[in-house]
Amino acid sequence: MEFEDDILNAVSALKSGGLILYPTDTIWGIGCDATDAIAVEKIYALKKRPDEKSLIVLIADKNDISKYVSKPGTGIFDYLSTVQKPTTVVYEGAIGLAGNLVAKDGTVAIRICNDEFCKQLIKKFGGPVVSTSANISGHPFPKNFGEIAEEIKQGVDYVVRYRRQDNHIALPSTVVKWSDGKPVILRP
């Protein structure tokens, strides 16, 4: 694999409570162990982001949803099989995650990754990984690695080398809230 060393180094940083800067299935993101409240707090501090604004959690497989959501509702998987764009779902009843990742109303935003790098990273790490845009809160999200501020690059413990040269313009995921068996689109 062309990214095997990156996976090993990123997993090492995650397991030690560190932050990583990595390419996701959408835009470049800042990540950490989604079960480690201290690591999550480091992301809020780096982004200068109020901690009442939730972050997204990435998982590698739909079977992992039940580890982090008390009642996911099976219809969501049928819906996700019909969408083309990466889609983050806001679920009610968050469990097993860092408390500062869970919104005050008990919801959590989770995306099942289809990107091979992210899937391998999450599987090798053995748990959910935070993903939030690699920018200071209130500033535009970076459309590729070259647009990431030096402050962000210097503020993480490991910067993935894979896909740094990719100049493809990336976009954030669609965000939907799963409510009463139906998706409500929050961000197209």
C-alpha positions as CSV (number, residue, x, y, z in Angstrom):
1,M,0.0,0.0,0.0
2,E,1.3,3.5,-0.8
3,F,0.1,4.8,2.5
4,E,1.1,2.0,4.9
5,D,3.7,4.2,6.8
6,D,1.2,7.0,7.1
7,I,-1.3,4.6,8.6
8,L,1.2,3.3,11.2
9,N,2.4,6.8,12.2
10,A,-1.2,8.2,12.4
11,V,-2.3,5.3,14.5
12,S,0.6,5.8,16.8
13,A,-0.3,9.5,17.2
14,L,-4.0,8.6,17.8
15,K,-3.2,6.0,20.4
16,S,-1.0,8.4,22.4
17,G,-3.8,11.0,22.5
18,G,-2.4,13.1,19.7
19,L,-3.9,14.9,16.8
20,I,-3.5,14.1,13.1
21,L,-4.0,16.0,9.9
22,Y,-5.3,13.7,7.2
23,P,-7.1,13.4,4.0
24,T,-10.7,12.1,4.4
25,D,-13.3,11.0,2.0
26,T,-14.2,14.7,1.7
27,I,-11.8,17.5,2.8
28,W,-8.6,17.4,4.8
29,G,-9.4,16.9,8.4
30,I,-8.0,17.2,11.9
31,G,-8.5,13.9,13.8
32,C,-8.1,12.3,17.1
33,D,-9.5,9.3,19.1
34,A,-13.2,9.9,19.3
35,T,-13.4,8.3,22.7
36,D,-10.6,10.5,24.3
37,A,-12.1,13.7,25.7
38,I,-8.7,15.3,26.3
39,A,-7.7,14.7,22.6
40,V,-11.1,16.2,21.5
41,E,-10.4,19.3,23.7
42,K,-7.1,19.7,21.9
43,I,-9.0,19.9,18.6
44,Y,-11.3,22.6,19.9
45,A,-8.3,24.6,21.2
46,L,-6.4,24.3,17.9
47,K,-9.4,25.3,15.8
48,K,-10.4,28.0,18.3
49,R,-13.8,26.5,18.1
50,P,-16.5,26.8,20.8
51,D,-17.0,23.3,22.3
52,E,-20.8,23.5,21.9
53,K,-20.3,23.1,18.1
54,S,-20.1,19.4,17.5
55,L,-17.5,17.5,15.5
56,I,-17.9,14.6,13.1
57,V,-17.0,11.0,13.9
58,L,-15.7,8.6,11.2
59,I,-16.2,4.9,11.3
60,A,-15.2,2.2,8.8
61,D,-18.3,0.0,8.8
62,K,-22.0,0.3,9.2
63,N,-21.9,-2.5,11.8
64,D,-20.0,-0.1,14.1
65,I,-22.9,2.3,14.4
66,S,-24.5,0.3,17.2
67,K,-21.4,0.8,19.3
68,Y,-21.9,4.5,19.3
69,V,-25.7,5.0,18.8
70,S,-28.3,3.5,21.1
71,K,-31.1,3.3,18.5
72,P,-29.7,3.9,15.0
73,G,-32.8,2.9,13.0
74,T,-32.3,0.4,10.2
75,G,-33.8,2.7,7.5
76,I,-30.8,4.9,7.5
77,F,-28.7,2.2,5.8
78,D,-31.2,2.0,2.9
79,Y,-31.1,5.7,2.6
80,L,-27.2,5.8,2.6
81,S,-27.1,3.2,-0.1
82,T,-28.9,5.6,-2.4
83,V,-26.7,8.7,-2.0
84,Q,-23.6,9.4,-4.2
85,K,-21.9,12.1,-2.0
86,P,-20.3,11.3,1.3
87,T,-23.1,11.8,3.9
88,T,-22.8,12.5,7.6
89,V,-25.8,11.5,9.7
90,V,-26.7,13.1,13.0
91,Y,-28.0,10.4,15.2
92,E,-29.9,10.6,18.5
93,G,-28.7,8.6,21.5
94,A,-24.9,8.8,21.3
95,I,-23.0,6.3,23.4
96,G,-19.4,5.2,23.9
97,L,-17.8,8.4,22.7
98,A,-16.0,11.3,24.5
99,G,-18.6,13.4,26.3
100,N,-17.4,16.6,24.6
101,L,-18.2,15.1,21.2
102,V,-21.8,14.6,22.0
103,A,-24.2,17.6,21.5
104,K,-26.2,18.8,24.5
105,D,-29.3,17.1,23.0
106,G,-27.5,13.7,23.0
107,T,-26.9,13.6,19.3
108,V,-23.7,12.8,17.4
109,A,-22.7,13.2,13.8
110,I,-21.2,10.0,12.2
111,R,-20.0,9.2,8.7
112,I,-19.3,5.7,7.4
113,C,-16.2,6.1,5.3
114,N,-15.8,4.6,1.8
115,D,-12.4,6.1,1.2
116,E,-9.7,3.3,1.4
117,F,-7.2,5.4,3.3
118,C,-9.7,6.3,6.0
119,K,-11.1,2.8,6.3
120,Q,-7.7,1.4,6.8
121,L,-6.7,4.1,9.3
122,I,-9.9,3.5,11.4
123,K,-9.6,-0.3,11.2
124,K,-5.9,-0.3,12.2
125,F,-6.6,2.2,15.0
126,G,-9.5,0.0,16.2
127,G,-12.0,2.7,17.0
128,P,-13.8,5.8,15.8
129,V,-11.8,8.9,14.7
130,V,-12.8,12.5,14.8
131,S,-12.9,14.4,11.6
132,T,-13.3,18.2,11.5
133,S,-12.2,20.6,8.7
134,A,-8.5,21.6,8.9
135,N,-9.1,25.3,9.5
136,I,-9.5,27.8,12.3
137,S,-13.2,28.1,13.2
138,G,-14.9,30.8,11.1
139,H,-12.3,30.6,8.3
140,P,-13.0,28.8,5.0
141,F,-12.3,25.1,4.9
142,P,-9.3,24.1,2.9
143,K,-10.1,22.7,-0.6
144,N,-6.8,20.8,-0.7
145,F,-3.6,20.4,1.4
146,G,-2.0,23.5,0.0
147,E,-4.7,25.7,1.5
148,I,-4.2,24.5,5.1
149,A,-2.8,27.2,7.4
150,E,0.6,26.6,8.8
151,E,-0.9,27.1,12.3
152,I,-3.0,24.0,11.8
153,K,0.0,22.0,10.3
154,Q,2.2,22.9,13.3
155,G,-0.6,22.2,15.8
156,V,-1.0,18.5,15.2
157,D,1.2,15.6,16.1
158,Y,1.3,13.9,12.7
159,V,0.7,15.2,9.2
160,V,-0.2,12.5,6.7
161,R,2.0,12.6,3.5
162,Y,-0.5,10.7,1.4
163,R,-2.5,12.9,-1.1
164,R,-0.7,16.1,-0.2
165,Q,0.0,16.7,-4.0
166,D,-3.7,16.1,-4.9
167,N,-5.1,19.4,-6.1
168,H,-8.6,18.1,-6.6
169,I,-11.1,20.5,-5.1
170,A,-12.7,18.7,-2.2
171,L,-16.1,19.6,-0.6
172,P,-17.6,18.8,2.8
173,S,-20.1,16.0,3.2
174,T,-23.8,16.3,3.1
175,V,-25.2,16.4,6.6
176,V,-28.6,14.9,7.4
177,K,-30.5,14.3,10.7
178,W,-32.2,11.0,10.9
179,S,-35.6,11.7,12.5
180,D,-38.7,9.6,12.7
181,G,-37.3,7.2,10.0
182,K,-36.6,10.0,7.5
183,P,-33.6,12.1,6.6
184,V,-33.8,15.9,7.2
185,I,-31.1,17.6,5.2
186,L,-29.1,20.1,7.4
187,R,-26.3,20.7,4.8
188,P,-26.7,19.8,1.2
